[in-house]
Amino acid sequence: MLGLPLTGLLILGIDGDHHFSTLPYYSAEGSMEAWSTEARQVSPFAFTNQEGVAFHSDSLDGKVWLAAFYSTQADHVAQMTKQLLWPNFRYRDEDDIATVCFTLDAAHDQPEVLHEYIQRTTRYNGSNDKWQFLTGDQEAIDQLISESFMIERDSEDPNNIATLWLVDGEGYLRGVYHAASEDAIKDAVEDIALLQKEMDEAAYARKKAVERAQKATPLPILGPEGHTVPPFAFLGMDSLEFSHRNVGNRLRIVDFFFTQCPSICPLMSSQMARLQHTLRARGIQDDVLLLSHSVDPEYDRPHRLREYGERIGLNPEQWQMVTGDKQSIYAMAREGYFLTALESDTAAGGFFHSDLFALIDRAGRIRGYYDGTSTKEVDQLLDDTEQLWILNQ
């Protein structure tokens, strides 16, 4: 019987039954029906495969893969191999499905040992390199197992790990199975098909979006002729400088708010959170920056922005909130984006600011304004952002 620590079973909820019509994500607290900032993503890694060649995690980008952890001389290697053979053979001709094993005995499992094992195991494969068996620094492998895959090992039998993980094309954990279960691989094969369906639907949606973008009326360039948003340097949520250099070549969606706002800001922030989620669903999150400026920087210091962001599910890789010198922020609103930001004795909360989201292209030009309290207009903003992204503007 393959061992798995009881704590792992309790935390991860491995019970052999499916409770989701779409695959969950996983955090340290367990499964989640939808992606959130707590979702566990496999950290980048670089080891050596059975051919003695460096294998980097970025080779798995866009692929669905099963992760397993064992040694080729473990007592249960035959049973683990038997479990992994079926999905490997079932998807033998599909190069976007892979099996990745991490050795628990790097001293023994040198590339030549792994090569012989893989050759013997995968001789009926239709695709080369579908099954990768990785070795290298054992401490680094163990750290990856503990931190990225959240596996708590049995101190009395640390090299007996029965956990199998299913990982999606972005490196997120999407399924977990106990290799000793009769249904484990059956469930894994079904779940791989679900992830394939997600990928196919995303590819179809992207195709239709490209068709729409190519037929759409070009977005206007707003503001005075030749205007681009000027360089800036403010203070981010981590108390470090956040400037135009951090924007890089990304599109921007910009707004102005403050954390104590009693009126429109909560609604604007909820729309920004929806943007964050939907941009990720459309697969363009890495190329679009959401940038929120506090109009009350004297109160909204970095730690308050960070706390506010945590409450609303802000992912700092997609969405940044900045503070800094009040007059510099107000000048940026007025002269950079042609939006309003100022102190006001008559405004709720003591500050008056625009309720608009501004869409900025890669060249720093303003391409649209949208009511940040209107779901309909924010939906249009999403489509316009995707159009710019597709056309690389």
C-alpha positions as CSV (number, residue, x, y, z in Angstrom):
1,M,0.0,0.0,0.0
2,L,1.4,3.4,-1.0
3,G,1.7,5.7,2.0
4,L,0.4,9.3,2.2
5,P,0.6,11.3,5.5
6,L,-2.8,11.6,7.1
7,T,-2.4,15.4,7.4
8,G,-2.0,15.5,3.6
9,L,-5.3,13.6,3.2
10,L,-7.1,16.0,5.5
11,I,-5.7,19.2,4.1
12,L,-6.1,18.3,0.5
13,G,-9.3,16.4,0.8
14,I,-8.3,13.3,-1.3
15,D,-11.3,11.0,-1.2
16,G,-11.6,9.6,-4.7
17,D,-14.9,11.4,-5.4
18,H,-15.5,14.4,-7.8
19,H,-17.5,17.3,-6.5
20,F,-16.9,19.8,-9.3
21,S,-18.3,20.2,-12.8
22,T,-15.1,22.0,-13.6
23,L,-11.8,21.3,-12.0
24,P,-11.0,23.1,-8.8
25,Y,-7.8,25.0,-7.9
26,Y,-5.9,24.3,-4.7
27,S,-4.5,26.4,-1.9
28,A,-2.9,25.5,1.4
29,E,-6.4,25.5,2.8
30,G,-7.8,23.0,0.3
31,S,-9.8,23.1,-3.0
32,M,-11.4,26.1,-4.4
33,E,-14.1,26.2,-7.1
34,A,-12.5,29.2,-8.9
35,W,-9.1,30.7,-9.3
36,S,-8.0,33.2,-6.6
37,T,-4.7,34.7,-5.5
38,E,-4.4,31.9,-3.0
39,A,-4.2,29.3,-5.8
40,R,-1.0,27.3,-5.6
41,Q,1.2,27.5,-8.7
42,V,4.3,25.3,-9.2
43,S,7.4,27.4,-8.8
44,P,9.9,27.6,-11.7
45,F,12.4,24.7,-11.5
46,A,15.4,23.4,-13.5
47,F,16.6,19.8,-13.1
48,T,18.2,17.2,-15.4
49,N,16.1,14.6,-17.3
50,Q,16.8,11.0,-18.3
51,E,18.8,12.1,-21.3
52,G,21.2,14.1,-19.1
53,V,19.8,17.3,-20.5
54,A,18.7,20.4,-18.5
55,F,14.9,20.5,-18.2
56,H,13.2,23.7,-17.3
57,S,9.6,24.2,-16.1
58,D,9.0,26.6,-18.9
59,S,9.1,23.6,-21.2
60,L,5.7,22.7,-19.7
61,D,4.0,26.1,-20.4
62,G,0.7,25.4,-22.1
63,K,0.8,21.7,-21.3
64,V,-1.3,19.6,-18.9
65,W,0.9,17.3,-16.9
66,L,0.8,14.7,-14.1
67,A,3.4,15.0,-11.4
68,A,4.6,12.0,-9.5
69,F,7.3,11.5,-6.9
70,Y,9.3,8.3,-6.4
71,S,12.6,6.5,-7.0
72,T,13.2,3.8,-9.6
73,Q,14.4,1.4,-6.8
74,A,11.4,2.1,-4.5
75,D,9.4,-0.9,-3.2
76,H,6.3,0.5,-4.9
77,V,7.9,1.5,-8.2
78,A,6.0,-1.2,-10.2
79,Q,2.7,-0.1,-8.8
80,M,3.4,3.6,-9.5
81,T,4.6,2.8,-13.0
82,K,1.4,0.8,-13.7
83,Q,-0.7,3.7,-12.6
84,L,1.1,6.2,-14.8
85,L,1.2,4.0,-17.9
86,W,-2.5,4.4,-18.7
87,P,-2.7,8.2,-19.1
88,N,0.7,8.2,-20.8
89,F,-0.5,5.7,-23.4
90,R,-4.0,7.2,-23.6
91,Y,-2.6,10.6,-24.6
92,R,0.5,9.2,-26.4
93,D,-0.1,11.2,-29.6
94,E,-1.0,14.5,-27.9
95,D,2.1,16.6,-27.3
96,D,0.3,19.0,-24.9
97,I,-0.1,16.2,-22.3
98,A,2.9,15.1,-20.3
99,T,4.0,13.0,-17.3
100,V,6.7,14.4,-15.1
101,C,8.3,12.4,-12.3
102,F,10.7,13.7,-9.7
103,T,13.2,11.3,-8.1
104,L,13.3,10.9,-4.4
105,D,16.8,9.3,-4.6
106,A,18.9,11.5,-6.8
107,A,22.1,9.7,-5.7
108,H,20.9,6.5,-7.3
109,D,18.7,7.9,-10.1
110,Q,21.4,9.3,-12.3
111,P,20.4,10.0,-15.9
112,E,21.6,6.7,-17.2
113,V,19.4,4.8,-14.7
114,L,16.4,7.0,-15.5
115,H,17.0,6.6,-19.3
116,E,16.8,2.8,-19.0
117,Y,13.6,3.1,-16.9
118,I,11.9,5.5,-19.3
119,Q,13.0,3.4,-22.4
120,R,11.5,0.3,-20.9
121,T,8.4,2.0,-19.6
122,T,7.4,4.1,-22.6
123,R,8.3,1.9,-25.5
124,Y,4.7,2.1,-26.8
125,N,4.5,5.9,-26.7
126,G,3.6,7.7,-29.9
127,S,5.3,10.9,-28.8
128,N,8.9,11.3,-27.8
129,D,9.7,13.1,-24.5
130,K,6.2,12.7,-23.2
131,W,7.4,11.2,-20.0
132,Q,10.2,13.2,-18.2
133,F,12.0,11.8,-15.2
134,L,14.0,14.4,-13.4
135,T,17.0,14.3,-11.1
136,G,19.4,16.8,-9.7
137,D,20.0,18.5,-6.3
138,Q,17.8,16.4,-3.9
139,E,17.3,19.3,-1.5
140,A,15.9,21.5,-4.3
141,I,13.6,18.6,-5.4
142,D,12.5,18.1,-1.8
143,Q,11.8,21.8,-1.4
144,L,9.7,21.9,-4.6
145,I,7.7,18.9,-3.4
146,S,7.1,20.5,0.0
147,E,6.4,24.1,-1.1
148,S,4.8,23.9,-4.6
149,F,3.0,20.5,-4.2
150,M,2.2,21.0,-0.5
151,I,3.2,17.4,0.3
152,E,3.8,16.7,3.9
153,R,5.9,13.6,4.1
154,D,5.8,10.8,6.6
155,S,8.9,11.1,8.8
156,E,9.1,7.3,9.2
157,D,8.8,6.7,5.5
158,P,9.7,10.0,3.7
159,N,10.4,8.4,0.3
160,N,7.0,6.7,0.0
161,I,4.8,9.4,-1.6
162,A,1.5,8.3,-3.1
163,T,0.3,11.7,-4.1
164,L,-0.2,12.5,-7.8
165,W,-0.9,16.0,-8.9
166,L,-2.5,17.3,-12.1
167,V,-1.1,20.6,-13.3
168,D,-2.6,22.9,-15.9
169,G,-0.9,24.9,-18.7
170,E,-0.2,27.8,-16.3
171,G,1.3,25.6,-13.7
172,Y,-1.7,25.6,-11.3
173,L,-2.6,22.5,-9.3
174,R,-5.9,21.3,-10.6
175,G,-6.3,17.7,-9.4
176,V,-4.9,15.5,-6.6
177,Y,-5.1,11.7,-6.4
178,H,-3.9,8.8,-4.2
179,A,-1.9,6.5,-6.4
180,A,-3.0,3.4,-4.4
181,S,-6.7,4.1,-5.2
182,E,-8.2,2.0,-8.0
183,D,-10.0,5.1,-9.3
184,A,-7.0,7.4,-9.1
185,I,-5.9,7.2,-12.7
186,K,-9.4,6.8,-14.1
187,D,-10.2,10.1,-12.4
188,A,-7.0,11.7,-13.6
189,V,-7.7,10.7,-17.2
190,E,-11.2,12.2,-17.0
191,D,-9.7,15.4,-15.4
192,I,-7.1,15.7,-18.2
193,A,-10.0,15.6,-20.6
194,L,-11.7,18.4,-18.7
195,L,-8.6,20.6,-18.8
196,Q,-8.3,19.8,-22.6
197,K,-11.8,21.0,-23.0
198,E,-10.9,24.3,-21.1
199,M,-8.0,24.7,-23.4
200,D,-10.1,24.0,-26.5
201,E,-12.7,26.5,-25.4
202,A,-10.1,29.1,-24.7
203,A,-8.5,28.6,-28.1
204,Y,-11.9,28.9,-29.8
205,A,-12.7,32.0,-27.9
206,R,-9.4,33.5,-28.9
207,K,-10.0,32.6,-32.5
208,K,-13.4,34.4,-32.4
209,A,-11.8,37.4,-30.6
210,V,-9.2,37.7,-33.4
211,E,-11.9,37.7,-36.0
212,R,-13.8,40.4,-34.2
213,A,-10.6,42.5,-33.7
214,Q,-9.7,42.3,-37.3
215,K,-13.2,43.5,-38.4
216,A,-13.6,46.1,-35.6
217,T,-13.4,49.8,-36.1
218,P,-10.0,51.0,-34.8
219,L,-10.2,52.6,-31.4
220,P,-9.6,56.4,-31.3
221,I,-6.5,58.0,-30.0
222,L,-7.7,60.6,-27.4
223,G,-6.2,63.8,-26.1
224,P,-4.1,66.4,-27.8
225,E,-2.2,65.3,-30.9
226,G,0.9,63.4,-30.0
227,H,0.0,63.1,-26.3
228,T,1.4,60.2,-24.4
229,V,1.2,59.5,-20.6
230,P,4.4,61.0,-19.1
231,P,6.9,59.1,-17.0
232,F,6.0,58.7,-13.4
233,A,7.4,57.3,-10.1
234,F,5.1,56.6,-7.1
235,L,5.2,54.2,-4.2
236,G,3.8,50.7,-4.5
237,M,2.0,48.5,-1.9
238,D,5.4,46.9,-1.0
239,S,6.8,50.4,-0.1
240,L,9.1,50.2,-3.2
241,E,9.1,52.6,-6.1
242,F,6.6,51.7,-8.8
243,S,7.3,53.7,-12.0
244,H,6.7,53.7,-15.8
245,R,9.6,51.3,-16.0
246,N,7.5,48.7,-14.2
247,V,4.7,49.0,-16.8
248,G,7.1,47.9,-19.5
249,N,5.3,47.0,-22.7
250,R,1.9,46.3,-21.1
251,L,-1.5,47.8,-21.8
252,R,-2.8,49.8,-18.8
253,I,-6.2,50.2,-17.3
254,V,-6.0,53.2,-14.9
255,D,-8.3,54.7,-12.2
256,F,-8.2,57.0,-9.2
257,F,-9.7,56.1,-5.8
258,F,-9.1,56.1,-2.1
259,T,-9.6,53.4,0.5
260,Q,-11.9,55.4,2.9
261,C,-14.2,56.4,0.0
262,P,-17.8,56.1,1.2
263,S,-19.4,56.4,-2.3
264,I,-18.3,55.1,-5.7
265,C,-14.8,53.6,-4.9
266,P,-16.1,50.2,-3.6
267,L,-18.0,49.7,-6.8
268,M,-15.1,50.8,-8.9
269,S,-12.8,48.4,-7.0
270,S,-15.2,45.5,-7.5
271,Q,-15.2,46.3,-11.2
272,M,-11.4,46.3,-11.2
273,A,-11.5,42.9,-9.4
274,R,-13.8,41.6,-12.1
275,L,-11.4,43.0,-14.8
276,Q,-8.6,41.1,-13.0
277,H,-10.5,37.9,-13.1
278,T,-11.8,38.2,-16.7
279,L,-8.5,39.2,-18.1
280,R,-7.1,36.0,-16.6
281,A,-10.0,34.0,-18.0
282,R,-9.2,35.4,-21.5
283,G,-5.5,34.6,-21.1
284,I,-4.1,38.1,-21.4
285,Q,-3.4,38.9,-17.8
286,D,0.4,39.1,-18.3
287,D,0.1,41.9,-20.9
288,V,-2.4,44.1,-19.1
289,L,-1.7,46.1,-15.9
290,L,-4.4,47.5,-13.7
291,L,-3.1,50.6,-12.0
292,S,-5.1,52.4,-9.2
293,H,-3.8,55.7,-7.8
294,S,-4.9,56.9,-4.3
295,V,-6.1,60.5,-4.2
296,D,-5.6,60.4,-0.4
297,P,-2.0,59.4,-0.2
298,E,-1.4,60.9,3.2
299,Y,-3.7,58.2,4.7
300,D,-3.3,55.5,2.1
301,R,0.2,54.5,2.9
302,P,1.6,51.3,1.3
303,H,0.5,49.1,4.2
304,R,-3.1,50.4,3.9
305,L,-3.2,49.8,0.2
306,R,-1.9,46.3,0.7
307,E,-4.5,45.5,3.4
308,Y,-7.2,46.9,1.1
309,G,-6.0,44.9,-1.8
310,E,-5.9,41.7,0.2
311,R,-9.5,42.2,1.2
312,I,-10.7,42.5,-2.4
313,G,-8.5,39.7,-3.9
314,L,-5.9,41.9,-5.6
315,N,-3.1,40.0,-7.4
316,P,0.0,42.2,-7.4
317,E,1.2,40.7,-10.6
318,Q,-1.8,42.0,-12.4
319,W,-3.0,45.0,-10.3
320,Q,-1.0,47.6,-8.5
321,M,-2.2,50.4,-6.2
322,V,0.1,53.3,-5.8
323,T,0.5,56.3,-3.4
324,G,3.0,59.1,-3.1
325,D,3.2,62.8,-3.3
326,K,-0.3,64.3,-3.4
327,Q,0.4,67.0,-5.9
328,S,2.3,64.6,-8.2
329,I,-0.7,62.2,-8.2
330,Y,-3.1,65.0,-8.9
331,A,-0.9,66.4,-11.7
332,M,-0.7,62.9,-13.2
333,A,-4.5,62.6,-13.2
334,R,-4.9,66.0,-14.8
335,E,-2.1,66.2,-17.2
336,G,-1.4,62.5,-17.9
337,Y,-4.8,61.0,-18.2
338,F,-7.1,64.1,-18.3
339,L,-9.0,62.9,-15.3
340,T,-10.0,64.7,-12.1
341,A,-8.4,64.2,-8.7
342,L,-8.5,66.8,-6.0
343,E,-9.5,67.6,-2.4
344,S,-13.0,68.9,-1.9
345,D,-14.9,70.0,1.2
346,T,-18.2,69.2,-0.5
347,A,-17.3,65.7,-1.8
348,A,-18.1,62.5,0.2
349,G,-15.0,61.6,2.1
350,G,-13.2,64.9,1.4
351,F,-11.9,64.0,-2.1
352,F,-13.3,64.3,-5.6
353,H,-12.1,62.1,-8.4
354,S,-13.3,60.7,-11.7
355,D,-15.3,57.6,-11.9
356,L,-13.7,56.7,-15.2
357,F,-11.3,53.9,-16.2
358,A,-8.8,55.0,-18.8
359,L,-7.4,52.5,-21.3
360,I,-3.8,53.2,-22.3
361,D,-2.1,51.4,-25.2
362,R,1.5,50.1,-25.3
363,A,2.7,53.4,-26.7
364,G,1.2,55.3,-23.7
365,R,-1.7,56.7,-25.7
366,I,-5.2,57.1,-24.3
367,R,-7.6,54.9,-26.3
368,G,-10.8,55.1,-24.3
369,Y,-12.7,56.2,-21.2
370,Y,-15.3,54.0,-19.5
371,D,-17.6,54.4,-16.5
372,G,-16.0,52.4,-13.8
373,T,-19.4,51.9,-12.0
374,S,-21.1,50.5,-15.1
375,T,-20.9,46.7,-15.8
376,K,-21.9,47.3,-19.4
377,E,-19.1,49.9,-20.0
378,V,-16.6,47.7,-18.2
379,D,-17.6,44.9,-20.5
380,Q,-16.8,47.1,-23.4
381,L,-13.5,48.0,-21.9
382,L,-12.7,44.3,-21.7
383,D,-13.4,43.9,-25.4
384,D,-11.5,47.0,-26.4
385,T,-8.5,45.9,-24.3
386,E,-8.5,42.5,-26.0
387,Q,-8.7,44.2,-29.3
388,L,-5.6,46.3,-28.6
389,W,-3.9,43.1,-27.3
390,I,-4.7,41.1,-30.4
391,L,-3.6,43.9,-32.7
392,N,-0.4,44.5,-30.6
393,Q,-1.2,48.2,-30.2
